[in-house]
Amino acid sequence: MLVGGQIRFSWSSYNGKSMREYLFVTASTTFRCKRCAKCCSLDVMLSDGEMDALGEAADRKWRTTVKKVKGSRLACCLLGGRSCTIYEARPKLCRVYPFMAAPVSEFVELGVPISVDAKRASAGGGEEYVVMYDELCPGVGEDGDGGEDMMAEVIFLTRAHLQEMRLRR
């Protein structure tokens, strides 16, 4: 969907009641985590290795973290106040939020246009990627990183996660 010159993508959240929209990262995209912990209410798809590392904190049926009621919402059981209790060892998809990378070839295959302003980055094997972000994250637009290092890390972690998911038991 094209809105205000930006192409938007929506995916249903795990409960099917709300929609999240993702925008392409452009040269003007900036981000600084505000440590609000809103993202800790989202489900992340865990690899087998991540589930093993999380032990009882992993919901193996749904391949995500166990959720607990925190205030008026469900949140990851590893959230302590507004901080992740395993921040340095958190799952890959937690590390990249509010960003996600996708190969350009998938957009082409689906016939989905990519914004001309979208930053593109190459990964190993010559595959080209674009990075999108969740505009509902309060840290997007804050002074901070949005450069090539951030894009490279998001692509690296996304590719590593996808590789781990291909090796599922």
MOBEL-V537682 format. One record per residue. N is the residue number from 0. RES is the residue in one small letter. SS is DSSP state (helix for helix, strand for strand, loop for the rest). Layout:
N;RES;SS + N;RES;SS
This chain:
0;m;loop + 1;l;strand + 2;v;strand + 3;g;loop + 4;g;loop + 5;q;strand + 6;i;strand + 7;r;strand + 8;f;strand + 9;s;strand + 10;w;strand + 11;s;strand + 12;s;loop + 13;y;loop + 14;n;loop + 15;g;loop + 16;k;loop + 17;s;loop + 18;m;strand + 19;r;strand + 20;e;strand + 21;y;strand + 22;l;strand + 23;f;strand + 24;v;loop + 25;t;loop + 26;a;loop + 27;s;loop + 28;t;loop + 29;t;loop + 30;f;strand + 31;r;loop + 32;c;loop + 33;k;loop + 34;r;loop + 35;c;loop + 36;a;loop + 37;k;helix + 38;c;helix + 39;c;helix + 40;s;helix + 41;l;loop + 42;d;loop + 43;v;loop + 44;m;loop + 45;l;loop + 46;s;loop + 47;d;helix + 48;g;helix + 49;e;helix + 50;m;helix + 51;d;helix + 52;a;helix + 53;l;helix + 54;g;helix + 55;e;helix + 56;a;helix + 57;a;strand + 58;d;strand + 59;r;loop + 60;k;loop + 61;w;loop + 62;r;loop + 63;t;strand + 64;t;strand + 65;v;loop + 66;k;strand + 67;k;strand + 68;v;strand + 69;k;strand + 70;g;loop + 71;s;loop + 72;r;strand + 73;l;strand + 74;a;strand + 75;c;strand + 76;c;loop + 77;l;loop + 78;l;strand + 79;g;strand + 80;g;loop + 81;r;loop + 82;s;strand + 83;c;strand + 84;t;loop + 85;i;loop + 86;y;helix + 87;e;helix + 88;a;helix + 89;r;loop + 90;p;loop + 91;k;helix + 92;l;helix + 93;c;helix + 94;r;helix + 95;v;helix + 96;y;loop + 97;p;loop + 98;f;strand + 99;m;strand + 100;a;strand + 101;a;strand + 102;p;strand + 103;v;helix + 104;s;helix + 105;e;helix + 106;f;helix + 107;v;helix + 108;e;helix + 109;l;helix + 110;g;loop + 111;v;loop + 112;p;loop + 113;i;loop + 114;s;loop + 115;v;loop + 116;d;loop + 117;a;loop + 118;k;loop + 119;r;strand + 120;a;strand + 121;s;strand + 122;a;loop + 123;g;helix + 124;g;helix + 125;g;helix + 126;e;loop + 127;e;strand + 128;y;strand + 129;v;strand + 130;v;strand + 131;m;strand + 132;y;strand + 133;d;strand + 134;e;loop + 135;l;loop + 136;c;loop + 137;p;loop + 138;g;loop + 139;v;strand + 140;g;loop + 141;e;loop + 142;d;loop + 143;g;loop + 144;d;strand + 145;g;loop + 146;g;loop + 147;e;helix + 148;d;helix + 149;m;helix + 150;m;helix + 151;a;helix + 152;e;helix + 153;v;helix + 154;i;helix + 155;f;helix + 156;l;helix + 157;t;helix + 158;r;helix + 159;a;helix + 160;h;helix + 161;l;helix + 162;q;helix + 163;e;helix + 164;m;helix + 165;r;helix + 166;l;loop + 167;r;loop + 168;r;loop
